[in-house]
Amino acid sequence: MPSPTSSLDHLIDVLGTEDVRDLVRIYLDQTAKDLGGLLQLPVKKQIILVHGLKGSSSQVGAMMFAAQCGALEAQLKHTHEPLSEAEVKALSSGFEECAVPFRIWLGQPASVG
């Protein structure tokens, strides 16, 4: 089965399919964990975490989610106000949407709920 993004295709060329599959598993697991703790963090740590999510998402080709993270990062830097529960929920929904093709590629259920 072909990979879900051209970014992964490039990584596969360098690392090989199995290592990239491991990388995607780690991305999915770690992103879910990070999102689960985001609301409890102070603003400065939220900025760091959302920035990291933006970068890792870009690397695997989850560009819509990376853009969503980038917008929240800019908002946090501008307002210095922590993310609301609704914003974190929307970010989590964006992640769940972007994760579907990766999960299918890995042979996992498309959703975790």
SVG drawing of the C-alpha trace seen along z (x, -y; Angstrom):
<svg xmlns="http://www.w3.org/2000/svg" viewBox="-15 -40 34 44">
<polyline fill="none" stroke="black" stroke-width="0.4" points="0.0,0.0 1.4,-3.4 2.2,-5.9 -0.5,-8.6 1.8,-11.5 4.7,-12.5 6.6,-13.5 6.6,-9.9 7.7,-8.8 10.8,-10.9 11.4,-9.5 11.0,-6.0 13.6,-6.7 16.1,-7.5 15.0,-5.3 13.1,-2.4 9.5,-1.5 9.6,0.2 11.5,-2.6 9.0,-5.1 6.1,-3.0 7.8,-3.1 8.2,-6.8 4.5,-7.3 3.4,-5.1 5.5,-7.2 4.1,-10.4 0.5,-9.2 1.1,-8.0 3.1,-11.0 0.8,-13.5 -2.2,-12.0 -0.4,-12.1 0.7,-15.7 -2.8,-16.8 -4.1,-15.0 -2.0,-17.2 -2.1,-20.5 -4.9,-22.1 -3.0,-21.8 0.1,-23.6 1.0,-27.2 1.0,-29.4 4.8,-29.3 4.7,-25.5 1.7,-25.4 3.6,-27.5 6.5,-25.1 4.3,-22.0 2.1,-23.4 5.3,-24.5 6.7,-20.9 3.4,-19.5 3.5,-21.8 7.0,-20.6 6.5,-16.9 3.2,-17.1 5.0,-18.9 7.7,-16.2 5.1,-13.4 3.0,-15.4 0.0,-16.2 -0.1,-19.7 -3.6,-20.7 -2.9,-19.8 0.5,-21.5 -1.3,-24.7 -3.9,-24.4 -1.0,-24.1 0.8,-27.1 -2.3,-29.3 -2.7,-28.4 1.0,-29.0 0.7,-32.5 -2.5,-33.1 -0.7,-32.1 2.3,-34.3 0.0,-37.2 -2.5,-37.0 -0.4,-35.3 -3.7,-33.6 -3.8,-29.9 -5.8,-27.8 -9.4,-27.2 -11.0,-23.8 -12.8,-24.3 -9.6,-25.2 -7.9,-22.1 -10.9,-20.0 -10.8,-21.5 -7.1,-20.8 -7.7,-17.2 -10.4,-16.8 -8.0,-18.1 -5.5,-15.6 -8.0,-12.7 -9.0,-13.7 -5.3,-13.9 -4.5,-10.6 -7.0,-8.5 -4.9,-7.9 -1.8,-7.2 -3.7,-4.6 -5.1,-3.0 -1.6,-2.8 -0.4,-1.1 -3.3,1.3 -4.9,-0.2 -8.5,-1.1 -9.2,-4.5 -10.4,-6.0 -9.5,-5.5 -12.9,-6.4"/>
</svg>
